[in-house]
Amino acid sequence: MIRVDSYPTHEYQNIKLRPGRVLPFGATIVQGGVNFSVFSSHATSCSLALFRRREKDPYVVIPFDKEFRIGNVFAMIVFDLDYEEIEYGFIFDGPNDFSEGHWFDNSKVLLDPYAKIISGRDVWGEVPLPDHELYPYRSRILLDDFDWQGDRPLEIPMQDLVIYEMHVRGLTAHPSANVNYPGTFAAVREKIPYFKKLGINCVEFLPIFEFDEFENWRYSPDGETKLMNYWGYSTVGFFAPKAGLAATGRYGMQVDELKTLIRELHKNDIEVILDVVFNHTAEGNENGPYISFRGIDNKTYYMLTPEGWYYNFSGCGNTMNCNNPIVRNMILDCLRYWASEYHIDGFRFDLASILGRDQNGAPIENPPLLENLAFDPVLGKCKLIAEAWDAGGLYQVGSFPSWGRWTEWNGEYRDDVRKFLKGEPGKTWLVAQGMTGSPHIYPPQYRGNCASVNFVTCHDGFTMLDLFSYNHKLNVANGENNRDGCNNNNSWDCWVPGYSEAEVMELRKKMIKNAMSILLLSHGVPMILAGDEFGNSQNGNNNVYCQDNELSWLNWDDLEKNQDIFQYVAALIQLRKNHRCLRSQENIQPMADNGYPAVSYHGVIPWHADFSGNMLGVLFTDGDDFVYIAMNMHWEGHDFVLPYIPQEFHWNLYLASDKDAQYHGSNEMYVASRSVAIFTSKKK
């Protein structure tokens, strides 16, 4: 608790006040009261609205006296508040001039940008107030006394991570999840034994900052299904966990529930990465609602055209002015808060190229925000992962400013592997590069060997089963006439002339195993989409952002049905953990101590790679350790001669995606069509 220097000096309607401390921003519990501090460079006045919990109207609106303003900060301490039963908001007055970028409106009660806990959407899918009510979101005051029991961020080396991308609600909302509180942080805790069995050591949560699942809600074309803001890529409050994702959200205990989950994941050696969205907010375009930033200081927080319109590099109506010093500091404050107060291990930045644009939208050579994040002392051990593109056409895969700290979602890797898997010619060399950390995109001398976060599927697109089940997306259920979602999927439905339905299903399983083999044996950092390890499907929908139903929820019955896929993926993860040569190292040398290249490419004949075909062998080695993967994406089977290794070793078939694969101990193996075979070395 922060101490104050003196007793109250002011009074308003029997409420005792005094000038506040300008920092930190937000609501902070101090000796005897609460310090409220908020910034606005263009407002002429500000008032603090105090509500009793769940009451529609404020019981008092306290103006900030002139004495309570220093520079562009309004700061006031209010004494004797029952802060656990209080909600609050700010009312600003100032110019309302569209052409100048000012949207002040003193009829609006605005959310505190630094609110640590937010009410109004306390239970997922329940609206406590009618839609026409003035103010659905309210800031609350957080008393934080959580017992971390000695926990701290894990700091697992980047090259050792296996990331599992998941939606908190989607993981357990389906009845088959068999959990006590479906769709919540508490339910994710019940899946920790499953994570351990699979072998992943990092979960990446889709957005968990407070958002409104009712934003732009509507009915689907069937007239019955509610289409919601399910994914949550539309932030309402950056410092607050979403109450509706907590079993205890109705009681205002979402902070403790999330911290408990993180603590238990850490106890099981599993890191937590958050998918964060700083490129835009839920206030949308010129027709969007007043929530916070628009009414506090629109011109500071958003990129605006000279005429006052919103630039829309996010594709969501507005774009945050991220390199404005005020906005930049808010983002830094936010990430420091999550790293220090929630022990978060890393962040994945949605549409991160926006974070490198100036106030007019032009790319900056050395963006201040990205540099600040790279060198920030509090974030010094956090993983920083960029989605290195945006909706305005700025594509920076391989060129995202890094300072040796930033890694990237490698969209090139995804596309190259997909094309190779379905037999497209001319992709073999690119896949070989991808399996060695994509040095053609990320030169090791400049970017290191872990710049590439590798993935074949992610939340945004087909699941892996659907990737091999559909030639085209089927998004009609989203109510946008199938116009939404990516059209360039590089997918294949696996229908082969003469195959029975059962044979097609076997081929699809084999293709999943092929994809997982390449992914989990590639240098860089692998990321798996939750459910792909047991054949989850979204029925061909590659954009389930609005589908809060069984289409987007993981069906855990598939785990039993597709145990062979799960066991195969778990075995691959274990292989990666057991063999150092499969993981990028900080200073990997071209030649291993045993005289072999650390990584080498082969064709059906060792040391003779033919990049014009659809067959590739990759040999990894490190001292007395050898791992070889033979990949045959041709429609016919082929004999592969295995690379010769020192005579004291022999090859052992560790895994094969074709169920009939056999190896009899010679230096040659028949690799079936569209399959892979993975070998490890053993001493004789």
DASUL-V481956 format. One record per backbone hydrogen bond with DSSP energy under -0.5 kcal/mol. CO is the residue of the C=O (numbers start at 1). NH is the residue of the N-H. Records with the same first field share a line. If there is no record, write none. Layout:
CO: NH ; NH
This chain:
2: 31
10: 17
12: 15
14: 16
15: 12
16: 79
17: 9 ; 10
18: 77
26: 28 ; 37
28: 35
29: 2
30: 33
32: 80
33: 30
34: 36 ; 78
35: 28
36: 76
37: 26
38: 74
45: 93
46: 64
47: 49 ; 91
48: 50 ; 62
49: 89
50: 59 ; 60
51: 87
52: 55
60: 50
61: 63
62: 48
63: 65
65: 68
66: 69
68: 70 ; 75
70: 73
72: 40
73: 70 ; 75
74: 38
75: 20
76: 36 ; 78
77: 18
78: 34
81: 83
82: 85
83: 86 ; 141
85: 53
86: 141
87: 51
88: 139
89: 49
90: 110
91: 47
93: 44 ; 45
95: 97 ; 104
97: 100 ; 101 ; 102
98: 101
102: 97
105: 108
108: 110
110: 90
112: 115
117: 140
119: 138
120: 128
121: 244
123: 126
126: 128
130: 133
138: 119
139: 88
140: 117 ; 142
141: 143
142: 144
143: 145
146: 148
148: 151
157: 160
158: 161
161: 526
162: 201 ; 202
163: 165 ; 528
164: 204
165: 530
166: 168 ; 206
167: 171
168: 172
169: 172 ; 173
170: 554
174: 177
175: 178
181: 184 ; 187
184: 188
185: 189
186: 190
187: 190 ; 191
188: 191
189: 192
191: 195
192: 196
193: 197
194: 198
195: 199 ; 200
201: 271
202: 164
203: 205 ; 273
204: 166
205: 275
208: 242
210: 236 ; 237
211: 213
212: 215
213: 229
214: 217
218: 227
220: 223
225: 220
226: 228
227: 218
228: 230
232: 234
234: 212
235: 282
237: 210 ; 240
240: 210
242: 245
243: 246
244: 124
245: 185
246: 249
248: 251 ; 253
249: 252
253: 257
254: 258
255: 259
256: 260
257: 261
258: 262
259: 263
260: 264
261: 265
262: 266
263: 267
264: 268
265: 268 ; 270
266: 269
271: 203
272: 345 ; 346
273: 205
274: 276 ; 348
276: 278 ; 350
279: 320
281: 284
285: 288
289: 291
291: 111
292: 295 ; 296
293: 297
294: 298
297: 300 ; 301
298: 302
301: 321
303: 311
305: 308
309: 305
312: 315
313: 391 ; 392
319: 303
320: 322
321: 324
324: 328
325: 329
326: 330
327: 331
328: 332
329: 333
330: 334
331: 335
332: 336
333: 337
334: 338
335: 339
336: 340
337: 341 ; 342
338: 342 ; 344
345: 383
346: 274
347: 349 ; 385
348: 276 ; 350
349: 352 ; 387
351: 354
352: 355
353: 356
354: 357
356: 364
358: 361
362: 358
364: 367
367: 371
368: 372
369: 373
370: 374
371: 375
372: 376
377: 380
379: 382
383: 347 ; 385
384: 407
385: 349
386: 388 ; 409
387: 352 ; 353 ; 389
388: 396
389: 353
390: 393
393: 395
394: 390 ; 396
396: 399 ; 400
402: 405 ; 406
405: 384
407: 386
408: 410 ; 453
409: 411
410: 414
411: 415
412: 416
413: 417
414: 418
415: 419
416: 420
417: 421
418: 422
419: 424
420: 423
424: 427
427: 431
428: 432
429: 433
430: 434
431: 435
433: 436 ; 438
434: 437
435: 523
438: 441 ; 442
441: 443
443: 446 ; 447
444: 448
451: 408 ; 453
452: 454 ; 525
453: 410
454: 527
459: 461
463: 467
464: 468
465: 468
466: 469 ; 470
467: 492
475: 478 ; 480
476: 479
480: 483
487: 489
494: 496
496: 499
500: 504
501: 505
502: 506
503: 507
504: 508
505: 509
506: 510
507: 511
508: 512
509: 513
510: 514
511: 515
512: 516
513: 517
514: 518
515: 519
516: 520
517: 521
519: 522
523: 437
524: 526
525: 454
526: 163
528: 165
529: 532
531: 534 ; 536
532: 535
536: 465
538: 541
540: 474 ; 542
544: 547
545: 230 ; 231
546: 228 ; 548
547: 549
549: 552 ; 553
554: 556
555: 558
556: 559 ; 560
557: 561
558: 562
560: 563
562: 565 ; 566
563: 567
564: 568
565: 569
566: 570
567: 571
568: 572
569: 573
570: 574
571: 575
572: 576
573: 577
574: 578
575: 579
578: 580
579: 582
580: 583
585: 588
590: 598
592: 595
596: 592
598: 621
600: 619
602: 617
604: 641
605: 603 ; 608
609: 611
610: 613
611: 428 ; 429
614: 633
616: 631
617: 602
618: 620 ; 629
619: 600
620: 627
622: 625
625: 622
626: 681
627: 620
628: 679
629: 618 ; 631
630: 632 ; 677
631: 616 ; 633
632: 675
634: 674
638: 671
640: 642 ; 669
646: 649
648: 684
650: 682
652: 654 ; 680
655: 678
657: 659
658: 661
667: 642
669: 640 ; 671
670: 672
671: 638
672: 675
675: 632
676: 657 ; 658
677: 630
678: 654 ; 655
679: 628
680: 652
682: 650
